[in-house]
Amino acid sequence: MADNLTYAISAGPVVDADVVSRVLTVVIAGEEPSERNFPGSAVDFGLLTVPQDSNVVLTLVDVDDAGNKSVPAVVEFVAVDTLPPAQPGGLGVTLVSESTDVAPESSSTDDVTG
């Protein structure tokens, strides 16, 4: 079963004061684009959840009060799981006993087996 990965989308503030809206277009795995409109002051475009290993294309265009559109900013990536699992917890070692090593006694007679 493929996992879904969630990304936060953001951009820097607009450069020109007459920008009234920002249009974010999202294409996931070559499917039909979805378009989201935001106010001109938006820098946070919310969360995007996509299937793992899918190709994602994000396009952001600023629109001014006359309807002029900026050159698009485009980010394209493959949604790859790069997050390792959490560190295992509870690993420990406990001393349970102590003993003394005893050297074997030397024998004055040789042990001969025949």
C-alpha positions in Angstrom: 0.0 0.0 0.0 1.4 3.4 -1.0 1.7 6.1 1.6 0.6 9.6 1.3 3.0 12.5 1.9 2.0 15.9 3.1 3.9 19.1 2.2 3.5 22.7 3.4 3.5 25.2 0.5 4.8 28.7 0.9 6.3 31.6 -1.1 7.9 34.9 -0.4 5.8 38.0 -0.3 4.8 39.8 -3.5 7.2 42.3 -5.0 4.8 44.7 -6.5 2.2 46.6 -4.4 -0.6 46.3 -7.0 -0.7 42.5 -6.8 -4.3 41.6 -5.8 -4.2 37.8 -6.1 -2.0 34.8 -6.3 -2.9 31.7 -8.3 -1.4 28.4 -7.4 -1.9 25.5 -9.9 -1.2 22.0 -8.7 -0.7 19.0 -11.0 -0.3 15.6 -9.4 0.9 12.6 -11.4 0.0 14.2 -14.7 -3.7 14.5 -13.8 -6.0 17.4 -14.4 -4.6 20.6 -12.9 -6.3 22.2 -9.9 -6.2 25.9 -9.4 -6.4 27.7 -6.1 -6.8 31.5 -5.7 -5.3 33.4 -2.8 -5.2 37.1 -1.8 -2.2 39.1 -2.9 -0.8 39.1 0.6 -0.7 35.3 0.9 2.6 33.6 1.7 1.2 30.4 3.1 -0.7 28.2 0.7 -1.7 25.5 3.0 -0.9 21.7 3.0 -0.8 19.4 0.0 -1.2 15.6 0.4 0.0 13.5 -2.5 0.6 9.8 -3.1 4.2 8.7 -2.5 6.4 8.5 -5.6 4.0 10.7 -7.6 5.3 13.6 -9.8 4.1 17.0 -8.5 4.2 20.3 -10.4 3.4 23.6 -8.5 3.0 26.8 -10.4 2.5 30.2 -8.8 1.4 33.3 -10.7 0.8 36.8 -9.2 -2.0 38.9 -10.8 -2.2 42.7 -10.5 -5.2 45.0 -10.3 -5.2 45.3 -14.2 -5.3 41.5 -14.7 -1.7 41.3 -15.7 0.0 38.0 -14.8 3.6 37.5 -13.7 6.0 35.1 -15.1 5.2 31.8 -13.3 7.3 30.4 -10.5 7.5 26.6 -10.9 8.6 23.8 -8.6 8.5 20.2 -9.8 9.4 17.2 -7.6 8.8 13.6 -7.0 7.1 12.9 -3.7 9.7 10.7 -2.0 9.5 9.6 1.6 12.7 10.9 3.2 11.6 10.7 6.8 13.2 7.9 8.8 11.2 6.1 11.5 11.4 7.4 15.0 14.3 6.3 17.2 13.4 3.2 19.2 12.8 3.9 22.8 13.3 1.9 25.9 16.5 0.2 25.0 18.5 -0.4 28.2 20.9 -2.6 30.0 20.5 -3.7 33.7 23.2 -5.3 35.8 21.7 -8.5 37.2 24.6 -10.1 39.0 28.3 -10.1 39.8 30.6 -13.1 40.2 34.3 -13.7 41.0 36.4 -15.6 38.5 38.1 -18.5 40.3 41.4 -19.8 38.8 41.3 -23.6 38.5 43.5 -25.3 41.1 46.7 -26.8 39.8 47.1 -30.6 40.3 50.3 -32.2 41.2 49.4 -35.4 39.4 49.0 -35.6 35.7 45.6 -36.7 34.4 46.4 -39.6 32.1 43.7 -41.3 30.2 44.4 -44.5 28.6 
